[in-house]
Amino acid sequence: MDLSLQLAQKQILSQRMQQSVEILQMNTITLSEYMNELTQENPLLEWQEAPMEQPARDDKLLCKLEWLKEADEQNRSLYRVEMEDERDRKETIGRRERESLREYLLFQINILKVDEGVKHVLRFLAQSTEESGYLEQGALEAAEGKFHLKRACSTDILGLLQSLDPPGVGARSLEECLMIQLKQKNASPLAINMVEKHLEDLAKNKINRVAKQLKVSLEEAKDAFDEIRKCEPKPGQGFISEKPVEYILPDIFVEIREGQPVVSLNSSATPKLFISHAYVNILKEGAAQETKEYISNKMKQAEWAIQCISKREETLLGTANCIVARQEDFFMHPNGQLKPLRMADIAECMQVHESTVSRAVRDKYLQCSRGVFPLHAFFSKALTSEKTGTISADSIQQKLKLLIEGENKKKPLSDRELTEKLQEEGIQISRRTVAKYRESMGIAGTSGRKCYE
């Protein structure tokens, strides 16, 4: 048995350091929830809701209210009738804006004149329908097992579900979804044939190839394709989602004041923590030793939590200031582009470790005049450019988008041609990178962008 001594360095984070790291990573919503938990666990901690800012006085709104107040009865009556008409119009827009797809299907099933046993199966299938409108995989087989149905019977009941509104609901594939809608619209046999046999080519916009294979003219194929494009590939689209809505609360605000960007924290969204004076007085006045030890321990915990939260705000504000300073062009101009920026650059600016910056920007959002953006979106990879030395990936994507928007739609540019055009501007980039950027922006390839008109 060989025994030896080895020297090694290991970084072990204490419980306090772990708490500090966790608080730094929290966004505004999570921090608020965490502070609420702290006040429940530690009796020495109290919190105070941040005061809501009073809305600015709107002179136009006041004038309108004064006008309504002073108007005669006839004007008020006309205004009331107009508002009632508007409310009635909104109520008749449709059930889609008020309920989910499953609720809408169940409503239709309840008023169907079919046996109650069939309704039970239909309700099961309706509950097994995805928000997109497609039937969940294996739902029909599950219904057969649950209700002891034969395949012919279950297929008939599925056909009944697929006859409901919206058209295409209950389909098990894109092809079946399109076929249901085309048959309900009495579409041309050519359109139905194209979906049955050439759906993959249609998805790639290869109309010429489909026309040759079906031995029809290009005009006939285009007309049939127009019929198909009027179908809804996701029949459930437009109904409210059953998933809870996730709201984004910005952690940082950037405003332009006197021609300069000003960074501030969203302090109105988080409460303020402070130590209860009642317990401090108990400690000063004298109490049992056990009580003193308890209050003393809780006091240390409370002070450390307040210190960590204060440090988080300081780090987050410093990080945001460095980002805005480096990306000033983006915030100052409507069409400003992002510059190449790494987390290591911000870490050097703040004189902290790169991991600290990574934790500070994690799950945090910034609101400015151009919208709400995740903080990590302001870090952009640098590529070589002969004109400017370096250029960000975001700028290249914008240039790529402009090239595609200005192309001849009858003969769109290939990825190779797009690469060559960017290289002519001095940007050193590969065709593979161009394809990756194009796909990340949701832009189709050459065949998908081609227009046959």
VENMONOR-V969202 format. One record per helix or strand of 3 or more residues. SS is the DSSP state (2 for helix, 1 for strand). FROM is the first residue (numbers start at 1). TO is the last residue. If there is no record, write none. Layout:
ss = [SS SS]
from = [FROM FROM]
to = [TO TO]
This chain:
ss = [2 2 1 2 2 2 2 2 2 2 2 2 2 2 1 1 2 1 2 2 2 2 2 1 1 2 1 1 2 2 2 2 2]
from = [15 28 45 59 73 95 101 116 139 151 174 189 207 218 252 260 267 272 277 289 328 343 354 365 371 375 382 389 393 409 415 431 446]
to = [25 41 48 70 91 97 110 127 147 162 184 203 214 229 257 265 269 275 285 326 332 350 361 368 374 378 385 392 405 411 424 440 449]
